[in-house]
Amino acid sequence: MKIRNLTLENVCGITSSLPENTKPEIAFAGKSNVGKSSLINALLNRKSFARTSAQPGKTQTINFYNINDFMYCVDLPGYGYAKVSKEIQEKWGRMIENYLHGSKMLRAVFLLVDIRHEPSANDRDMYNWIMHYGYKPIIIATKLDKIKRSQLQKQLKAIREGLGAGKETVIIPFSAQTKQGREEIWSLIDSIVEWQEPEKNS
């Protein structure tokens, strides 16, 4: 998908109602500091459209990015950030749960995990949560540039086993630095939302 128009259309906090969108939504979930904002910026071909931070827990809202007035990229709050109170963590969890349960236009959920580490308990909970609401999580293994090529298959196997994911679960290695995996992710999104590039005027 070539991005011609891009706007941050809605920002939903803890007390906000979800927008009643009529366009397909693709959501991105992941623990704090897994590289979600960097992934979204890479997908959108923008350097700092989604705010990135070295400090985890920066995304505290559900952000709806309108792409080409055709679909939404939905950035969910990062989970598992230990330095915020239990109460706030639970509120973020309820926000994500309300979205997964309440969105009528959600077509797929991408779950980001750090390729360098085995999935955490929070990652497993989120994977099972997404499954519970009837979606097949698509895994993006971030920070690919941080490991050696010889480690790739071992790390992917650890992720699959750590999440309890079956062989049918798609796992895409991704690097925000090199953009490796970007085209594969977009190809999958295009097929999910049934995007076709407009024909050029002859």
C-alpha positions as CSV (number, residue, x, y, z in Angstrom):
1,M,0.0,0.0,0.0
2,K,1.4,3.4,-1.0
3,I,0.5,5.9,1.7
4,R,-1.0,9.0,0.1
5,N,-2.9,10.4,3.1
6,L,-2.2,9.9,6.8
7,T,-3.9,11.4,9.8
8,L,-4.1,10.7,13.5
9,E,-7.9,10.7,13.6
10,N,-8.8,9.5,17.1
11,V,-7.1,9.2,20.4
12,C,-9.0,7.2,23.0
13,G,-8.1,7.4,26.7
14,I,-9.4,5.3,29.6
15,T,-12.7,7.2,29.7
16,S,-13.2,7.6,26.0
17,S,-15.8,5.8,23.9
18,L,-14.5,3.9,20.9
19,P,-15.1,5.6,17.5
20,E,-17.7,3.9,15.3
21,N,-15.5,3.4,12.3
22,T,-16.8,2.1,9.0
23,K,-13.3,1.2,7.6
24,P,-11.2,-1.9,8.4
25,E,-8.9,-1.7,11.4
26,I,-5.6,-3.5,11.9
27,A,-4.3,-3.4,15.5
28,F,-0.8,-3.6,16.9
29,A,-0.2,-4.9,20.5
30,G,2.9,-5.5,22.4
31,K,4.6,-4.9,25.8
32,S,6.2,-1.6,26.6
33,N,9.5,-0.9,24.8
34,V,9.1,-3.8,22.3
35,G,9.4,-1.3,19.4
36,K,5.7,-0.8,18.5
37,S,6.0,2.9,17.7
38,S,9.2,2.3,15.7
39,L,7.3,-0.4,13.7
40,I,4.4,1.8,13.0
41,N,6.6,4.7,11.9
42,A,8.5,2.2,9.6
43,L,5.2,1.0,8.1
44,L,3.9,4.5,7.6
45,N,7.2,5.8,6.2
46,R,7.4,8.5,8.8
47,K,10.2,9.2,11.2
48,S,8.2,10.3,14.2
49,F,4.5,10.0,13.4
50,A,4.0,7.6,16.3
51,R,5.9,8.9,19.3
52,T,8.9,6.7,20.2
53,S,10.6,6.9,23.5
54,A,13.4,5.1,25.4
55,Q,11.1,5.3,28.4
56,P,8.5,2.4,28.3
57,G,4.8,3.1,28.8
58,K,4.7,6.1,26.4
59,T,1.6,4.9,24.6
60,Q,-1.2,5.3,27.1
61,T,-4.0,5.7,24.7
62,I,-5.5,3.8,21.7
63,N,-4.5,5.8,18.6
64,F,-6.3,5.5,15.3
65,Y,-4.3,6.3,12.2
66,N,-6.4,6.8,9.1
67,I,-4.5,5.6,6.1
68,N,-5.6,6.7,2.6
69,D,-9.1,7.2,4.0
70,F,-9.4,3.4,3.5
71,M,-8.3,1.7,6.7
72,Y,-7.1,2.3,10.2
73,C,-3.8,1.3,11.9
74,V,-4.6,1.1,15.6
75,D,-1.9,1.5,18.1
76,L,-2.8,-0.2,21.4
77,P,-1.2,0.8,24.8
78,G,1.9,-1.1,25.7
79,Y,1.4,-3.6,28.5
80,G,3.6,-5.0,31.3
81,Y,5.3,-1.7,32.3
82,A,6.3,-2.2,35.9
83,K,6.8,1.4,36.9
84,V,3.2,2.4,36.6
85,S,0.7,1.5,39.4
86,K,-1.2,-1.8,39.3
87,E,-4.4,0.3,39.0
88,I,-3.2,2.0,35.8
89,Q,-1.9,-1.3,34.4
90,E,-5.4,-2.8,35.0
91,K,-7.1,0.3,33.3
92,W,-4.8,-0.1,30.3
93,G,-5.7,-3.8,30.2
94,R,-9.5,-3.0,30.3
95,M,-8.9,-0.5,27.4
96,I,-7.4,-3.2,25.3
97,E,-10.0,-5.7,26.2
98,N,-12.8,-3.2,25.5
99,Y,-11.3,-2.6,22.1
100,L,-10.9,-6.2,21.2
101,H,-14.4,-7.0,22.3
102,G,-16.1,-3.8,21.1
103,S,-14.6,-3.0,17.7
104,K,-16.8,-4.0,14.8
105,M,-14.2,-3.3,12.1
106,L,-11.1,-5.0,13.6
107,R,-9.8,-7.4,11.0
108,A,-6.5,-8.6,12.5
109,V,-4.2,-8.2,15.5
110,F,-0.4,-8.1,15.2
111,L,1.4,-9.0,18.4
112,L,4.9,-7.7,18.8
113,V,7.5,-9.7,20.7
114,D,11.2,-9.1,21.1
115,I,13.1,-11.6,19.1
116,R,16.0,-11.6,21.6
117,H,14.0,-13.1,24.5
118,E,11.5,-15.8,25.2
119,P,7.9,-14.5,25.4
120,S,7.0,-13.1,28.9
121,A,3.9,-14.1,30.9
122,N,2.3,-10.9,29.7
123,D,3.1,-11.8,26.1
124,R,1.4,-15.2,26.6
125,D,-1.6,-13.6,28.2
126,M,-2.0,-11.2,25.4
127,Y,-1.7,-14.0,22.8
128,N,-4.4,-16.0,24.6
129,W,-6.5,-12.9,25.0
130,I,-6.4,-12.2,21.3
131,M,-7.4,-15.8,20.6
132,H,-10.2,-15.6,23.1
133,Y,-11.8,-12.7,21.2
134,G,-11.8,-14.8,18.0
135,Y,-8.7,-13.4,16.2
136,K,-5.6,-15.3,15.0
137,P,-2.6,-13.3,16.3
138,I,0.1,-12.5,13.7
139,I,3.4,-12.3,15.5
140,I,6.0,-9.7,14.6
141,A,9.4,-10.6,16.1
142,T,11.0,-7.1,16.5
143,K,14.6,-6.0,16.9
144,L,15.9,-8.5,14.3
145,D,19.0,-6.4,13.8
146,K,20.0,-7.1,17.4
147,I,20.7,-10.9,16.8
148,K,23.0,-12.8,14.5
149,R,21.6,-14.4,11.4
150,S,22.7,-17.8,12.8
151,Q,20.4,-17.3,15.8
152,L,17.2,-16.5,13.8
153,Q,15.6,-20.0,13.6
154,K,16.4,-20.8,17.2
155,Q,14.8,-17.5,18.4
156,L,11.7,-18.0,16.2
157,K,11.3,-21.5,17.6
158,A,11.6,-20.1,21.2
159,I,8.9,-17.5,20.4
160,R,6.5,-20.1,18.9
161,E,7.0,-22.5,21.8
162,G,6.9,-19.8,24.4
163,L,3.5,-18.5,23.2
164,G,2.2,-22.0,22.6
165,A,1.5,-21.0,19.0
166,G,0.7,-23.7,16.4
167,K,2.6,-24.1,13.1
168,E,-0.1,-22.2,11.3
169,T,0.7,-19.0,13.3
170,V,2.5,-16.5,11.1
171,I,5.7,-15.0,12.6
172,I,7.4,-12.2,10.7
173,P,11.0,-11.2,11.8
174,F,11.3,-7.4,11.6
175,S,13.9,-4.7,12.1
176,A,13.0,-1.0,12.4
177,Q,16.6,-0.2,11.5
178,T,16.9,-2.1,8.2
179,K,13.1,-2.2,7.5
180,Q,13.5,-6.0,6.9
181,G,10.0,-7.5,7.2
182,R,8.2,-4.3,6.2
183,E,7.1,-5.5,2.8
184,E,6.0,-8.8,4.1
185,I,3.8,-7.1,6.8
186,W,2.3,-4.8,4.3
187,S,1.6,-7.6,1.8
188,L,-0.3,-9.4,4.6
189,I,-2.2,-6.3,5.6
190,D,-3.2,-5.6,2.0
191,S,-4.6,-9.1,1.6
192,I,-6.5,-8.8,4.9
193,V,-8.1,-5.4,4.0
194,E,-8.4,-6.3,0.3
195,W,-6.5,-3.2,-0.8
196,Q,-5.8,-2.7,-4.4
197,E,-3.6,0.1,-5.7
198,P,-5.6,2.6,-7.7
199,E,-5.0,2.4,-11.4
200,K,-3.0,5.3,-12.8
201,N,-4.9,7.7,-15.1
202,S,-4.0,6.9,-18.6
